[in-house]
Amino acid sequence: MVLCALSIFGIVVLIAAELVIRSKMAWGQFGLDFFYKAYIDAYTKQTIYWDPVNGHFSALPFLYGTLVSSFLALLMAVPLAIGVAVFLTEMCPGWLRAPLAFITELLAAIPSVIYGLWAVFVLVPLLREHVNPWLIKLLGWTGFFADDNPTGLGFLTAGVILAIMILPIVSSLTREVMTAVPHSQREAVLALGATRWEMIRMGVLRNARIGIVGAVILGLGRALGETMAVTMVIGNSLDIQRSLLSNGNTMASAIANQFAEASGDLHLSALMELGLALFIVTIIVNAFAQLLVWAVTRGTPSSAH
Amino acid sequence: MHSGEEKLSTEHKLKARLRTVTDVAATGLAVLSTVLVVTPLVAVFVYLVYRGASSLSLDFFTQIPKPVGVAGGGMANAIAGSAILLGLGSLIGVPMGIAGGIFLAEFGRGTKLANAVRFTADVLNGVPSIVMGIAIYSLIVVPQGHFSAFSGGVALGIMMIPTVCRTTEEMLLMVPNSVREAALALGVPNWRSVLSITVKTASPGIITGCMLAFARVAGETAPLIFTAFGNVDWSERLNEPIAALPLQIYVYALSPYDEWHRLAWAGALVLIVLIVTAVSLVRYVTSRGVLKGAS
């Protein structure tokens, strides 16, 4: 049994070792340049980041895409998730709580590929026909909503589907952290004559804030590594564009897209290095988030679900 | 003097009103965000059931994919492939996960090692499945020289371990200490008490926990792209590429053919039914308490 428990360490080491070995070639070739360099094409004078034909590899567009889509997702998901958690823990009538919690749990279990399927057939047309033209008209002057991509795919679409996917986990963790705040805190604030919102703000949210940050970071970790749904809607370009409506790419979607048809050892090795970077980043993000959540919920009896 | 007091009281009244308004506004916002979240999420679900149910037919379960342009066809080979992959995965993930969970809850409870394992398991749970996929690719597919069902099974199995481990631990912790104490008081050695009393008491919970892990990896696509790879025909051996339901959904969803889209929705519905069943079972068992019979 100890052995099986230790196997969990073994898995982490094994993954790390495999990725390090396979990415050695790209690391040797590009070093740290891999993460920020841009190449200039000799003939067209255009900036190129990822060029398997000529053997130039720079992960910059993928890093950029991962950050942008995850940030968009957090921007949309976090306020909503906290709102839902507040409603469920502090305001919800008892009979509604169980079904709502059940729905959230179910939604967390829907596979990524099914969210992707839904996004391709429902979300993309919806954004393309109704939301994007409106955004372009209203906010086109900022340069973030350029009218140059008629497909409806892109960063914004990926951000929306990511937000939908991380909402359940962020809201259920926030709920858990808020439930862990002792009742005496609420009673004390209420006894001073606070309204319900003041009680929530001062008694609950303030005490739970570290855990809520943890929940948000955990959601970030999910968003960073989310693969299938994002690959299906982000458009898979190899460039960096400022507009949120243009096609992009993330680290995970680049791997999913190119790995099977990688055109040579160096290409494969570069993709492995991308995977290694993703692995390290998600491990750090998750470990940090876990510590924050534990710091708050530790000492309270763990509820299974 | 007098007017000053009056001013003060109107200020108080204003403040009180402002507080009430803020309170109502905050309540409204919380309700609104819940509605905003639940509505699209339920919409995903309803739309899926609607499209899936209208596309499902007997052929879906009995036929293999037809070439482009030919009507009909199904995903029989993908369903069988998923079953084989999940079977392989469970062979690896379930025993190792349960054993790890027993260690965490019973033998190592409170030790530094157990805490480290628990922490690592939770972190491993958050590692993107695509990373797991390329690691298994380089571990098994590269040395073997070809994609195989075996490598896909290993990838899924490894992904099951942390989930099974943690749910097993949680279920074991729900067993009251009095049960353990009763066993030990009768002179039973600790390992015996753990295996035939604690684990047995928690077994419905552990089984449903395994089902949950099973359902989770059933929908995993990313780790299978470079391991199981997919197959439009039946696979006869474990070291051949094999079809899987989520992989097939992915390929069909991105294809330009209506017929294939229909099949993708049907496949999605089948997956969802499997997952909903597992999640509901887990909920039922945990809400009923692991221990109705024993306490």
Chai-1 contact restraints between the chains, C-beta under 6 A:
chainA,res_idxA,chainB,res_idxB,connection_type,confidence,min_distance_angstrom,max_distance_angstrom,comment,restraint_id
A,M1,B,A99,contact,1.0,0.0,6.0,A-B,restraint_1
A,M1,B,I102,contact,1.0,0.0,6.0,A-B,restraint_2
A,M1,B,F103,contact,1.0,0.0,6.0,A-B,restraint_3
A,V2,B,F103,contact,1.0,0.0,6.0,A-B,restraint_4
A,C4,B,M96,contact,1.0,0.0,6.0,A-B,restraint_5
A,C4,B,A99,contact,1.0,0.0,6.0,A-B,restraint_6
A,C4,B,G100,contact,1.0,0.0,6.0,A-B,restraint_7
A,A5,B,G100,contact,1.0,0.0,6.0,A-B,restraint_8
A,A5,B,F103,contact,1.0,0.0,6.0,A-B,restraint_9
A,A5,B,V117,contact,1.0,0.0,6.0,A-B,restraint_10
A,S7,B,M96,contact,1.0,0.0,6.0,A-B,restraint_11
A,I8,B,V117,contact,1.0,0.0,6.0,A-B,restraint_12
A,I8,B,T120,contact,1.0,0.0,6.0,A-B,restraint_13
A,I8,B,A121,contact,1.0,0.0,6.0,A-B,restraint_14
A,F9,B,T120,contact,1.0,0.0,6.0,A-B,restraint_15
A,I11,B,I158,contact,1.0,0.0,6.0,A-B,restraint_16
A,I15,B,A135,contact,1.0,0.0,6.0,A-B,restraint_17
A,E18,B,A135,contact,1.0,0.0,6.0,A-B,restraint_18
A,E18,B,S138,contact,1.0,0.0,6.0,A-B,restraint_19
A,E18,B,L139,contact,1.0,0.0,6.0,A-B,restraint_20
A,R22,B,S138,contact,1.0,0.0,6.0,A-B,restraint_21
A,L80,B,S33,contact,1.0,0.0,6.0,A-B,restraint_22
A,L80,B,V37,contact,1.0,0.0,6.0,A-B,restraint_23
A,G83,B,L29,contact,1.0,0.0,6.0,A-B,restraint_24
A,G83,B,A30,contact,1.0,0.0,6.0,A-B,restraint_25
A,G83,B,S33,contact,1.0,0.0,6.0,A-B,restraint_26
A,V84,B,S33,contact,1.0,0.0,6.0,A-B,restraint_27
A,V84,B,T34,contact,1.0,0.0,6.0,A-B,restraint_28
A,V84,B,V37,contact,1.0,0.0,6.0,A-B,restraint_29
A,V86,B,A30,contact,1.0,0.0,6.0,A-B,restraint_30
A,F87,B,A30,contact,1.0,0.0,6.0,A-B,restraint_31
A,F87,B,T34,contact,1.0,0.0,6.0,A-B,restraint_32
A,M91,B,A30,contact,1.0,0.0,6.0,A-B,restraint_33
A,L106,B,V279,contact,1.0,0.0,6.0,A-B,restraint_34
A,L107,B,L41,contact,1.0,0.0,6.0,A-B,restraint_35
A,A109,B,I275,contact,1.0,0.0,6.0,A-B,restraint_36
A,A109,B,V279,contact,1.0,0.0,6.0,A-B,restraint_37
A,P111,B,G219,contact,1.0,0.0,6.0,A-B,restraint_38
A,V113,B,T221,contact,1.0,0.0,6.0,A-B,restraint_39
A,V113,B,P246,contact,1.0,0.0,6.0,A-B,restraint_40
A,V113,B,I249,contact,1.0,0.0,6.0,A-B,restraint_41
A,V113,B,Y250,contact,1.0,0.0,6.0,A-B,restraint_42
A,I114,B,A268,contact,1.0,0.0,6.0,A-B,restraint_43
A,L117,B,A253,contact,1.0,0.0,6.0,A-B,restraint_44
A,L117,B,A264,contact,1.0,0.0,6.0,A-B,restraint_45
A,L117,B,A268,contact,1.0,0.0,6.0,A-B,restraint_46
A,W118,B,V44,contact,1.0,0.0,6.0,A-B,restraint_47
A,V120,B,A253,contact,1.0,0.0,6.0,A-B,restraint_48
A,L167,B,V37,contact,1.0,0.0,6.0,A-B,restraint_49
A,T195,B,R19,contact,1.0,0.0,6.0,A-B,restraint_50
A,T195,B,D23,contact,1.0,0.0,6.0,A-B,restraint_51
A,R196,B,D23,contact,1.0,0.0,6.0,A-B,restraint_52
A,W197,B,T22,contact,1.0,0.0,6.0,A-B,restraint_53
A,W197,B,D23,contact,1.0,0.0,6.0,A-B,restraint_54
A,W197,B,A26,contact,1.0,0.0,6.0,A-B,restraint_55
A,G221,B,G126,contact,1.0,0.0,6.0,A-B,restraint_56
A,G225,B,P128,contact,1.0,0.0,6.0,A-B,restraint_57
A,T227,B,I130,contact,1.0,0.0,6.0,A-B,restraint_58
A,T227,B,A222,contact,1.0,0.0,6.0,A-B,restraint_59
A,M228,B,T221,contact,1.0,0.0,6.0,A-B,restraint_60
A,M228,B,A222,contact,1.0,0.0,6.0,A-B,restraint_61
A,A252,B,P128,contact,1.0,0.0,6.0,A-B,restraint_62
A,A252,B,I130,contact,1.0,0.0,6.0,A-B,restraint_63
A,I255,B,I130,contact,1.0,0.0,6.0,A-B,restraint_64
A,A256,B,I130,contact,1.0,0.0,6.0,A-B,restraint_65
A,F259,B,F226,contact,1.0,0.0,6.0,A-B,restraint_66
A,G275,B,V131,contact,1.0,0.0,6.0,A-B,restraint_67
A,G275,B,I134,contact,1.0,0.0,6.0,A-B,restraint_68
A,L278,B,V131,contact,1.0,0.0,6.0,A-B,restraint_69
A,F279,B,V131,contact,1.0,0.0,6.0,A-B,restraint_70
A,T282,B,G126,contact,1.0,0.0,6.0,A-B,restraint_71
A,T282,B,V127,contact,1.0,0.0,6.0,A-B,restraint_72
A,T282,B,P128,contact,1.0,0.0,6.0,A-B,restraint_73
A,I283,B,V123,contact,1.0,0.0,6.0,A-B,restraint_74
A,N286,B,V123,contact,1.0,0.0,6.0,A-B,restraint_75
A,N286,B,G126,contact,1.0,0.0,6.0,A-B,restraint_76
A,A287,B,V123,contact,1.0,0.0,6.0,A-B,restraint_77
A,Q290,B,D122,contact,1.0,0.0,6.0,A-B,restraint_78
A,A304,B,E170,contact,1.0,0.0,6.0,A-B,restraint_79
A,A304,B,T286,contact,1.0,0.0,6.0,A-B,restraint_80
A,H305,B,T286,contact,1.0,0.0,6.0,A-B,restraint_81
